[in-house]
Amino acid sequence: MDLHQLLSSLTPEIYQNLKRAVELGKWADGNRLSAEQRQLCMQAVIAYEHKNLPPEQHTGYIPPEPHTFCGDDDHDHDHAHTDKPIKWVE
């Protein structure tokens, strides 16, 4: 069985078990994951999510925020890229 076949055979239950093992750092029976096991499990989790879940449910997903320059109500920010003199305050 090659890697592609192995990843294709992952079920939602196996995915949840692998994800939980990575989160906790140990298998369901209490044995610790080695560094290599953790890395391989994480790769399998990410591959499963990429294939089966919408982007919003992927590990590490950060939702986009609307772009704001400074939080003001003035939405004309063409002047934001022009040079302005520095005002020194003492």
N, C-alpha and C positions, 0 to 999 in steps of 0.2 A: 504494500500500500504506500503510495507516495503522499507527499504533503498535501497536495490539492485534494486527493480523495479523503484524507484524514479530516481536513477542514470541512469538506462537504458533508461528512457524516456527523458533524456536531449537532446535537439536539438542543432545544432550549434548556432542558434539565442539565445536560453536560456543561453548557455555557454558564449557567448559574453556579454550578459547582466550581468551575474553574475561576470564575470571577470572585466568588467567596474565598477561595483558597488564596488568590492574589491579595485580596483585601486584608485577610487575617494573617497571612504568612504561614499558614499551616493547612494540612488536609483535614477532611471531616473527621478522620480518626485521631487527630491531634498531632500527627507527625509534622515536623517543620519542613517547609519547602526549601530546597537548596536554591542558590542564586540562579543556577541554570534552569531549574524547574519553574521558578517564578518568571523568568524571562520568557520561556516557551509558553507558559500559560497566558501571560499577558499578550503575546503575539497572537495566540489562538483567540482570545477574547476580542481583540481589536479586529481580527479578520472576520470573525462571526458577526460583530456589530456592523462592519462595513457592508457585508453581504445581506444581512437580514433586518437591520433596524434603520429607522430614519436618522438623519444626522443629529437631530436634537437629542437622541438617546445614546449617542456614542460616548465612550469614556473620554473625559476631558473636554467635552463640548462647552463652549462659552457662547452664550447668545449675543448677537450683535446689538450694540446700543446705538441709538440715533446720534449722529455726529453733532457736537456743539462746540463752539469756539470758547465761549466764556459764560454761558448760561444767561445771557441777556435776551431781551425781546427784540433787539435789533437784528434782523436776519440779513441785512446787507453787509456782508463781510468782505467786500472788495477792498476796503481800506486796510484790512488785516495784513496785507502783504506789502504795504508801502512803508518807506522809511519814515521814522518819526524822531524828532530831537529828544534827547534824554533830558529829563527834568531832575536837577539835583536838589535834594531836600537836606537841610541841615538841622 
